[in-house]
Amino acid sequence: MIRTVVIAAVIAAAAVGGMPVAAASGKYANCTEAHQDGRWNIPQSDPDYWAAGDRDNDGIACEG
């Protein structure tokens, strides 16, 4: 019984460990890159938003 539980836990951990993880930041290294790509005022709901690009913490990155 314990062996079955341990094996199931190892399999579950391996499956979770192999799943892709969302990026912690957007696709741009900085706002200069975003602006060169034509991106300004990136809202927090946008996948390209990243907290470091939001200097005043208002939910909008690379304001301009």
PDB file of N, CA, C and O in Angstrom, chain B, residues numbered from 101:
ATOM      1  N   MET B 101       0.821  -1.197   0.000  1.00  0.00           N
ATOM      2  CA  MET B 101       0.000   0.000   0.000  1.00  0.00           C
ATOM      3  C   MET B 101       0.862   1.256   0.000  1.00  0.00           C
ATOM      4  O   MET B 101       0.669   2.146  -0.829  1.00  0.00           O
ATOM      5  N   ILE B 102       1.811   1.329   0.929  1.00  0.00           N
ATOM      6  CA  ILE B 102       2.685   2.502   1.009  1.00  0.00           C
ATOM      7  C   ILE B 102       3.507   2.624  -0.272  1.00  0.00           C
ATOM      8  O   ILE B 102       3.726   3.725  -0.778  1.00  0.00           O
ATOM      9  N   ARG B 103       3.958   1.488  -0.788  1.00  0.00           N
ATOM     10  CA  ARG B 103       4.742   1.500  -2.025  1.00  0.00           C
ATOM     11  C   ARG B 103       3.929   2.100  -3.161  1.00  0.00           C
ATOM     12  O   ARG B 103       4.462   2.883  -3.947  1.00  0.00           O
ATOM     13  N   THR B 104       2.668   1.756  -3.265  1.00  0.00           N
ATOM     14  CA  THR B 104       1.797   2.293  -4.313  1.00  0.00           C
ATOM     15  C   THR B 104       1.634   3.800  -4.166  1.00  0.00           C
ATOM     16  O   THR B 104       1.666   4.529  -5.157  1.00  0.00           O
ATOM     17  N   VAL B 105       1.463   4.263  -2.953  1.00  0.00           N
ATOM     18  CA  VAL B 105       1.313   5.698  -2.698  1.00  0.00           C
ATOM     19  C   VAL B 105       2.597   6.437  -3.072  1.00  0.00           C
ATOM     20  O   VAL B 105       2.546   7.498  -3.694  1.00  0.00           O
ATOM     21  N   VAL B 106       3.737   5.882  -2.697  1.00  0.00           N
ATOM     22  CA  VAL B 106       5.019   6.518  -3.014  1.00  0.00           C
ATOM     23  C   VAL B 106       5.224   6.570  -4.521  1.00  0.00           C
ATOM     24  O   VAL B 106       5.640   7.599  -5.052  1.00  0.00           O
ATOM     25  N   ILE B 107       4.942   5.494  -5.205  1.00  0.00           N
ATOM     26  CA  ILE B 107       5.093   5.466  -6.666  1.00  0.00           C
ATOM     27  C   ILE B 107       4.159   6.482  -7.313  1.00  0.00           C
ATOM     28  O   ILE B 107       4.565   7.192  -8.233  1.00  0.00           O
ATOM     29  N   ALA B 108       2.929   6.560  -6.852  1.00  0.00           N
ATOM     30  CA  ALA B 108       1.975   7.535  -7.398  1.00  0.00           C
ATOM     31  C   ALA B 108       2.457   8.959  -7.155  1.00  0.00           C
ATOM     32  O   ALA B 108       2.321   9.818  -8.027  1.00  0.00           O
ATOM     33  N   ALA B 109       3.018   9.215  -5.982  1.00  0.00           N
ATOM     34  CA  ALA B 109       3.525  10.557  -5.671  1.00  0.00           C
ATOM     35  C   ALA B 109       4.700  10.921  -6.570  1.00  0.00           C
ATOM     36  O   ALA B 109       4.798  12.059  -7.029  1.00  0.00           O
ATOM     37  N   VAL B 110       5.583   9.976  -6.821  1.00  0.00           N
ATOM     38  CA  VAL B 110       6.730  10.226  -7.698  1.00  0.00           C
ATOM     39  C   VAL B 110       6.260  10.505  -9.120  1.00  0.00           C
ATOM     40  O   VAL B 110       6.770  11.416  -9.773  1.00  0.00           O
ATOM     41  N   ILE B 111       5.307   9.742  -9.599  1.00  0.00           N
ATOM     42  CA  ILE B 111       4.777   9.957 -10.951  1.00  0.00           C
ATOM     43  C   ILE B 111       4.096  11.318 -11.048  1.00  0.00           C
ATOM     44  O   ILE B 111       4.281  12.035 -12.031  1.00  0.00           O
ATOM     45  N   ALA B 112       3.318  11.672 -10.048  1.00  0.00           N
ATOM     46  CA  ALA B 112       2.636  12.971 -10.050  1.00  0.00           C
ATOM     47  C   ALA B 112       3.642  14.114 -10.006  1.00  0.00           C
ATOM     48  O   ALA B 112       3.475  15.112 -10.706  1.00  0.00           O
ATOM     49  N   ALA B 113       4.679  13.980  -9.196  1.00  0.00           N
ATOM     50  CA  ALA B 113       5.702  15.029  -9.103  1.00  0.00           C
ATOM     51  C   ALA B 113       6.444  15.172 -10.421  1.00  0.00           C
ATOM     52  O   ALA B 113       6.766  16.287 -10.832  1.00  0.00           O
ATOM     53  N   ALA B 114       6.716  14.067 -11.083  1.00  0.00           N
ATOM     54  CA  ALA B 114       7.406  14.122 -12.373  1.00  0.00           C
ATOM     55  C   ALA B 114       6.530  14.799 -13.420  1.00  0.00           C
ATOM     56  O   ALA B 114       7.028  15.562 -14.247  1.00  0.00           O
ATOM     57  N   ALA B 115       5.239  14.528 -13.389  1.00  0.00           N
ATOM     58  CA  ALA B 115       4.326  15.144 -14.352  1.00  0.00           C
ATOM     59  C   ALA B 115       4.236  16.647 -14.128  1.00  0.00           C
ATOM     60  O   ALA B 115       4.249  17.416 -15.089  1.00  0.00           O
ATOM     61  N   VAL B 116       4.146  17.071 -12.885  1.00  0.00           N
ATOM     62  CA  VAL B 116       4.064  18.499 -12.569  1.00  0.00           C
ATOM     63  C   VAL B 116       5.392  19.177 -12.875  1.00  0.00           C
ATOM     64  O   VAL B 116       5.406  20.293 -13.393  1.00  0.00           O
ATOM     65  N   GLY B 117       6.493  18.532 -12.567  1.00  0.00           N
ATOM     66  CA  GLY B 117       7.813  19.098 -12.817  1.00  0.00           C
ATOM     67  C   GLY B 117       8.101  19.301 -14.292  1.00  0.00           C
ATOM     68  O   GLY B 117       8.906  20.161 -14.649  1.00  0.00           O
ATOM     69  N   GLY B 118       7.464  18.533 -15.152  1.00  0.00           N
ATOM     70  CA  GLY B 118       7.694  18.643 -16.586  1.00  0.00           C
ATOM     71  C   GLY B 118       6.788  19.637 -17.279  1.00  0.00           C
ATOM     72  O   GLY B 118       6.929  19.872 -18.479  1.00  0.00           O
ATOM     73  N   MET B 119       5.859  20.224 -16.540  1.00  0.00           N
ATOM     74  CA  MET B 119       4.928  21.170 -17.149  1.00  0.00           C
ATOM     75  C   MET B 119       5.605  22.515 -17.359  1.00  0.00           C
ATOM     76  O   MET B 119       6.427  22.931 -16.542  1.00  0.00           O
ATOM     77  N   PRO B 120       5.267  23.198 -18.448  1.00  0.00           N
ATOM     78  CA  PRO B 120       5.843  24.525 -18.656  1.00  0.00           C
ATOM     79  C   PRO B 120       5.359  25.499 -17.594  1.00  0.00           C
ATOM     80  O   PRO B 120       4.227  25.406 -17.118  1.00  0.00           O
ATOM     81  N   VAL B 121       6.213  26.417 -17.234  1.00  0.00           N
ATOM     82  CA  VAL B 121       5.900  27.417 -16.222  1.00  0.00           C
ATOM     83  C   VAL B 121       5.786  28.764 -16.902  1.00  0.00           C
ATOM     84  O   VAL B 121       6.579  29.079 -17.790  1.00  0.00           O
ATOM     85  N   ALA B 122       4.819  29.557 -16.503  1.00  0.00           N
ATOM     86  CA  ALA B 122       4.659  30.888 -17.078  1.00  0.00           C
ATOM     87  C   ALA B 122       5.884  31.730 -16.765  1.00  0.00           C
ATOM     88  O   ALA B 122       6.474  31.628 -15.690  1.00  0.00           O
ATOM     89  N   ALA B 123       6.249  32.555 -17.718  1.00  0.00           N
ATOM     90  CA  ALA B 123       7.395  33.432 -17.527  1.00  0.00           C
ATOM     91  C   ALA B 123       7.104  34.435 -16.423  1.00  0.00           C
ATOM     92  O   ALA B 123       5.980  34.916 -16.279  1.00  0.00           O
ATOM     93  N   ALA B 124       8.115  34.736 -15.662  1.00  0.00           N
ATOM     94  CA  ALA B 124       7.949  35.695 -14.581  1.00  0.00           C
ATOM     95  C   ALA B 124       7.937  37.123 -15.090  1.00  0.00           C
ATOM     96  O   ALA B 124       7.536  38.045 -14.381  1.00  0.00           O
ATOM     97  N   SER B 125       8.371  37.290 -16.299  1.00  0.00           N
ATOM     98  CA  SER B 125       8.393  38.628 -16.861  1.00  0.00           C
ATOM     99  C   SER B 125       7.940  38.573 -18.308  1.00  0.00           C
ATOM    100  O   SER B 125       7.822  37.492 -18.885  1.00  0.00           O
ATOM    101  N   GLY B 126       7.688  39.727 -18.891  1.00  0.00           N
ATOM    102  CA  GLY B 126       7.250  39.808 -20.273  1.00  0.00           C
ATOM    103  C   GLY B 126       8.363  39.449 -21.236  1.00  0.00           C
ATOM    104  O   GLY B 126       9.458  39.064 -20.825  1.00  0.00           O
ATOM    105  N   LYS B 127       8.071  39.580 -22.529  1.00  0.00           N
ATOM    106  CA  LYS B 127       9.059  39.190 -23.523  1.00  0.00           C
ATOM    107  C   LYS B 127      10.113  40.257 -23.757  1.00  0.00           C
ATOM    108  O   LYS B 127      11.086  40.008 -24.468  1.00  0.00           O
ATOM    109  N   TYR B 128       9.948  41.428 -23.184  1.00  0.00           N
ATOM    110  CA  TYR B 128      10.905  42.513 -23.371  1.00  0.00           C
ATOM    111  C   TYR B 128      11.843  42.621 -22.180  1.00  0.00           C
ATOM    112  O   TYR B 128      11.416  42.468 -21.035  1.00  0.00           O
ATOM    113  N   ALA B 129      13.119  42.884 -22.441  1.00  0.00           N
ATOM    114  CA  ALA B 129      14.095  43.063 -21.368  1.00  0.00           C
ATOM    115  C   ALA B 129      13.924  44.416 -20.698  1.00  0.00           C
ATOM    116  O   ALA B 129      14.240  44.578 -19.519  1.00  0.00           O
ATOM    117  N   ASN B 130      13.418  45.396 -21.459  1.00  0.00           N
ATOM    118  CA  ASN B 130      13.223  46.741 -20.926  1.00  0.00           C
ATOM    119  C   ASN B 130      12.241  47.500 -21.819  1.00  0.00           C
ATOM    120  O   ASN B 130      11.833  47.001 -22.868  1.00  0.00           O
ATOM    121  N   CYS B 131      11.873  48.683 -21.404  1.00  0.00           N
ATOM    122  CA  CYS B 131      10.888  49.463 -22.160  1.00  0.00           C
ATOM    123  C   CYS B 131      11.440  49.958 -23.488  1.00  0.00           C
ATOM    124  O   CYS B 131      10.673  50.168 -24.428  1.00  0.00           O
ATOM    125  N   THR B 132      12.744  50.150 -23.590  1.00  0.00           N
ATOM    126  CA  THR B 132      13.330  50.551 -24.871  1.00  0.00           C
ATOM    127  C   THR B 132      13.046  49.494 -25.923  1.00  0.00           C
ATOM    128  O   THR B 132      12.685  49.824 -27.052  1.00  0.00           O
ATOM    129  N   GLU B 133      13.205  48.223 -25.564  1.00  0.00           N
ATOM    130  CA  GLU B 133      12.885  47.134 -26.495  1.00  0.00           C
ATOM    131  C   GLU B 133      11.403  47.144 -26.844  1.00  0.00           C
ATOM    132  O   GLU B 133      11.036  46.967 -28.005  1.00  0.00           O
ATOM    133  N   ALA B 134      10.562  47.347 -25.855  1.00  0.00           N
ATOM    134  CA  ALA B 134       9.116  47.381 -26.101  1.00  0.00           C
ATOM    135  C   ALA B 134       8.768  48.527 -27.041  1.00  0.00           C
ATOM    136  O   ALA B 134       7.982  48.346 -27.971  1.00  0.00           O
ATOM    137  N   HIS B 135       9.340  49.700 -26.813  1.00  0.00           N
ATOM    138  CA  HIS B 135       9.061  50.860 -27.659  1.00  0.00           C
ATOM    139  C   HIS B 135       9.556  50.627 -29.081  1.00  0.00           C
ATOM    140  O   HIS B 135       8.891  51.036 -30.032  1.00  0.00           O
ATOM    141  N   GLN B 136      10.706  49.982 -29.249  1.00  0.00           N
ATOM    142  CA  GLN B 136      11.218  49.675 -30.582  1.00  0.00           C
ATOM    143  C   GLN B 136      10.285  48.723 -31.321  1.00  0.00           C
ATOM    144  O   GLN B 136      10.238  48.711 -32.551  1.00  0.00           O
ATOM    145  N   ASP B 137       9.546  47.928 -30.558  1.00  0.00           N
ATOM    146  CA  ASP B 137       8.577  46.990 -31.136  1.00  0.00           C
ATOM    147  C   ASP B 137       7.194  47.631 -31.269  1.00  0.00           C
ATOM    148  O   ASP B 137       6.223  46.967 -31.634  1.00  0.00           O
ATOM    149  N   GLY B 138       7.118  48.936 -30.966  1.00  0.00           N
ATOM    150  CA  GLY B 138       5.847  49.646 -31.088  1.00  0.00           C
ATOM    151  C   GLY B 138       4.910  49.461 -29.914  1.00  0.00           C
ATOM    152  O   GLY B 138       3.722  49.765 -30.022  1.00  0.00           O
ATOM    153  N   ARG B 139       5.419  48.969 -28.792  1.00  0.00           N
ATOM    154  CA  ARG B 139       4.580  48.723 -27.611  1.00  0.00           C
ATOM    155  C   ARG B 139       4.755  49.832 -26.593  1.00  0.00           C
ATOM    156  O   ARG B 139       5.869  50.105 -26.147  1.00  0.00           O
ATOM    157  N   TRP B 140       3.669  50.462 -26.229  1.00  0.00           N
ATOM    158  CA  TRP B 140       3.612  51.503 -25.203  1.00  0.00           C
ATOM    159  C   TRP B 140       2.408  51.199 -24.324  1.00  0.00           C
ATOM    160  O   TRP B 140       1.457  50.567 -24.784  1.00  0.00           O
ATOM    161  N   ASN B 141       2.430  51.628 -23.087  1.00  0.00           N
ATOM    162  CA  ASN B 141       1.275  51.497 -22.191  1.00  0.00           C
ATOM    163  C   ASN B 141       0.740  50.061 -22.159  1.00  0.00           C
ATOM    164  O   ASN B 141      -0.418  49.815 -22.498  1.00  0.00           O
ATOM    165  N   ILE B 142       1.574  49.141 -21.758  1.00  0.00           N
ATOM    166  CA  ILE B 142       1.216  47.721 -21.721  1.00  0.00           C
ATOM    167  C   ILE B 142       0.457  47.451 -20.418  1.00  0.00           C
ATOM    168  O   ILE B 142       1.038  47.565 -19.339  1.00  0.00           O
ATOM    169  N   PRO B 143      -0.834  47.095 -20.501  1.00  0.00           N
ATOM    170  CA  PRO B 143      -1.626  46.879 -19.283  1.00  0.00           C
ATOM    171  C   PRO B 143      -1.260  45.570 -18.583  1.00  0.00           C
ATOM    172  O   PRO B 143      -0.713  44.652 -19.195  1.00  0.00           O
ATOM    173  N   GLN B 144      -1.565  45.505 -17.316  1.00  0.00           N
ATOM    174  CA  GLN B 144      -1.254  44.329 -16.504  1.00  0.00           C
ATOM    175  C   GLN B 144      -1.931  43.070 -17.047  1.00  0.00           C
ATOM    176  O   GLN B 144      -1.445  41.964 -16.810  1.00  0.00           O
ATOM    177  N   SER B 145      -3.025  43.214 -17.759  1.00  0.00           N
ATOM    178  CA  SER B 145      -3.736  42.062 -18.315  1.00  0.00           C
ATOM    179  C   SER B 145      -3.077  41.519 -19.583  1.00  0.00           C
ATOM    180  O   SER B 145      -3.449  40.444 -20.053  1.00  0.00           O
ATOM    181  N   ASP B 146      -2.112  42.239 -20.140  1.00  0.00           N
ATOM    182  CA  ASP B 146      -1.411  41.834 -21.362  1.00  0.00           C
ATOM    183  C   ASP B 146      -0.313  40.828 -21.009  1.00  0.00           C
ATOM    184  O   ASP B 146       0.404  41.026 -20.029  1.00  0.00           O
ATOM    185  N   PRO B 147      -0.169  39.753 -21.789  1.00  0.00           N
ATOM    186  CA  PRO B 147       0.890  38.771 -21.506  1.00  0.00           C
ATOM    187  C   PRO B 147       2.302  39.364 -21.570  1.00  0.00           C
ATOM    188  O   PRO B 147       3.227  38.801 -20.985  1.00  0.00           O
ATOM    189  N   ASP B 148       2.480  40.481 -22.264  1.00  0.00           N
ATOM    190  CA  ASP B 148       3.796  41.114 -22.371  1.00  0.00           C
ATOM    191  C   ASP B 148       4.109  42.038 -21.199  1.00  0.00           C
ATOM    192  O   ASP B 148       5.218  42.563 -21.108  1.00  0.00           O
ATOM    193  N   TYR B 149       3.152  42.242 -20.307  1.00  0.00           N
ATOM    194  CA  TYR B 149       3.372  43.094 -19.126  1.00  0.00           C
ATOM    195  C   TYR B 149       4.372  42.420 -18.187  1.00  0.00           C
ATOM    196  O   TYR B 149       4.371  41.198 -18.040  1.00  0.00           O
ATOM    197  N   TRP B 150       5.212  43.217 -17.562  1.00  0.00           N
ATOM    198  CA  TRP B 150       6.081  42.725 -16.496  1.00  0.00           C
ATOM    199  C   TRP B 150       6.242  43.831 -15.472  1.00  0.00           C
ATOM    200  O   TRP B 150       6.303  45.010 -15.821  1.00  0.00           O
ATOM    201  N   ALA B 151       6.312  43.448 -14.216  1.00  0.00           N
ATOM    202  CA  ALA B 151       6.289  44.403 -13.107  1.00  0.00           C
ATOM    203  C   ALA B 151       7.453  45.391 -13.151  1.00  0.00           C
ATOM    204  O   ALA B 151       7.278  46.555 -12.790  1.00  0.00           O
ATOM    205  N   ALA B 152       8.629  44.956 -13.582  1.00  0.00           N
ATOM    206  CA  ALA B 152       9.784  45.858 -13.623  1.00  0.00           C
ATOM    207  C   ALA B 152       9.587  46.986 -14.635  1.00  0.00           C
ATOM    208  O   ALA B 152      10.221  48.036 -14.524  1.00  0.00           O
ATOM    209  N   GLY B 153       8.713  46.777 -15.619  1.00  0.00           N
ATOM    210  CA  GLY B 153       8.437  47.819 -16.604  1.00  0.00           C
ATOM    211  C   GLY B 153       7.409  48.830 -16.128  1.00  0.00           C
ATOM    212  O   GLY B 153       7.159  49.833 -16.797  1.00  0.00           O
ATOM    213  N   ASP B 154       6.813  48.566 -14.971  1.00  0.00           N
ATOM    214  CA  ASP B 154       5.777  49.432 -14.397  1.00  0.00           C
ATOM    215  C   ASP B 154       6.381  50.215 -13.238  1.00  0.00           C
ATOM    216  O   ASP B 154       6.260  49.816 -12.080  1.00  0.00           O
ATOM    217  N   ARG B 155       7.026  51.323 -13.555  1.00  0.00           N
ATOM    218  CA  ARG B 155       7.795  52.072 -12.550  1.00  0.00           C
ATOM    219  C   ARG B 155       6.940  52.679 -11.444  1.00  0.00           C
ATOM    220  O   ARG B 155       7.395  52.778 -10.305  1.00  0.00           O
ATOM    221  N   ASP B 156       5.714  53.087 -11.755  1.00  0.00           N
ATOM    222  CA  ASP B 156       4.880  53.724 -10.722  1.00  0.00           C
ATOM    223  C   ASP B 156       3.816  52.781 -10.158  1.00  0.00           C
ATOM    224  O   ASP B 156       2.925  53.213  -9.426  1.00  0.00           O
ATOM    225  N   ASN B 157       3.908  51.498 -10.498  1.00  0.00           N
ATOM    226  CA  ASN B 157       3.015  50.458  -9.958  1.00  0.00           C
ATOM    227  C   ASN B 157       1.535  50.769 -10.139  1.00  0.00           C
ATOM    228  O   ASN B 157       0.728  50.548  -9.236  1.00  0.00           O
ATOM    229  N   ASP B 158       1.183  51.287 -11.328  1.00  0.00           N
ATOM    230  CA  ASP B 158      -0.228  51.576 -11.592  1.00  0.00           C
ATOM    231  C   ASP B 158      -0.873  50.547 -12.523  1.00  0.00           C
ATOM    232  O   ASP B 158      -2.010  50.729 -12.959  1.00  0.00           O
ATOM    233  N   GLY B 159      -0.146  49.464 -12.829  1.00  0.00           N
ATOM    234  CA  GLY B 159      -0.694  48.419 -13.683  1.00  0.00           C
ATOM    235  C   GLY B 159      -0.448  48.646 -15.162  1.00  0.00           C
ATOM    236  O   GLY B 159      -0.983  47.910 -15.992  1.00  0.00           O
ATOM    237  N   ILE B 160       0.350  49.647 -15.513  1.00  0.00           N
ATOM    238  CA  ILE B 160       0.681  49.947 -16.910  1.00  0.00           C
ATOM    239  C   ILE B 160       2.206  49.994 -17.032  1.00  0.00           C
ATOM    240  O   ILE B 160       2.864  50.794 -16.366  1.00  0.00           O
ATOM    241  N   ALA B 161       2.759  49.131 -17.887  1.00  0.00           N
ATOM    242  CA  ALA B 161       4.205  49.123 -18.109  1.00  0.00           C
ATOM    243  C   ALA B 161       4.550  49.971 -19.330  1.00  0.00           C
ATOM    244  O   ALA B 161       3.747  50.101 -20.254  1.00  0.00           O
ATOM    245  N   CYS B 162       5.721  50.533 -19.324  1.00  0.00           N
ATOM    246  CA  CYS B 162       6.270  51.297 -20.459  1.00  0.00           C
ATOM    247  C   CYS B 162       5.369  52.441 -20.894  1.00  0.00           C
ATOM    248  O   CYS B 162       5.068  52.603 -22.076  1.00  0.00           O
ATOM    249  N   GLU B 163       4.952  53.221 -19.923  1.00  0.00           N
ATOM    250  CA  GLU B 163       4.095  54.364 -20.236  1.00  0.00           C
ATOM    251  C   GLU B 163       4.875  55.404 -21.032  1.00  0.00           C
ATOM    252  O   GLU B 163       6.079  55.590 -20.855  1.00  0.00           O
ATOM    253  N   GLY B 164       4.152  56.059 -21.898  1.00  0.00           N
ATOM    254  CA  GLY B 164       4.849  57.085 -22.653  1.00  0.00           C
ATOM    255  C   GLY B 164       3.956  57.890 -23.534  1.00  0.00           C
ATOM    256  O   GLY B 164       4.424  58.793 -24.227  1.00  0.00           O
TER     257      GLY B 164
END
